[in-house]
Amino acid sequence: MDEKKLLDVIANKRNKVGKISIATLEGYSMVELDTVLYLESQNTYTNFFLTDGTKILSTKNIGFFEEVLLDEPFLRIHNSCIVNLSKVTKYVKADEGYVILTTGKPIKVSRSKRDSLLTFFQSVR
């Protein structure tokens, strides 16, 4: 099997698992996608914040995860933040805009990302 075909097969399996593999300093952590609240950039690393309060530091940058999560219910709403859209309860226009997560945590939405977030809100019926 050629490498491209193998990568396609692996990508298809990954999408069916419902988990994400997070490269850490110690190795890899497998995390259920529905337990991820949001991701936050920390220079060239990325912090994953989970519903149980756990924080996992990944050795990959946030741009890497933006691509990996492209087909999942995640959206980059700020240069430094990707949110799990299934964990967003509200968008507030005040203070230049922010979302509220199911935990009550507010996360700022950048001007440049606001239109894609609002498009999402308008498309969910």
Buried (B, 14 or more C-beta within 10 A) or exposed (E): EEEEEEEEEEEEEBEEEEBBBBBBEEEEBEBEBEBBBBBBBEEEBBBBBBBEEEEBBBEBBBBBBBEBBEEBBBBBBBEBBBBBBEBBEEBEEEEEBBBBBEEEBEBBBBEEBBEEBBEBEEEEE
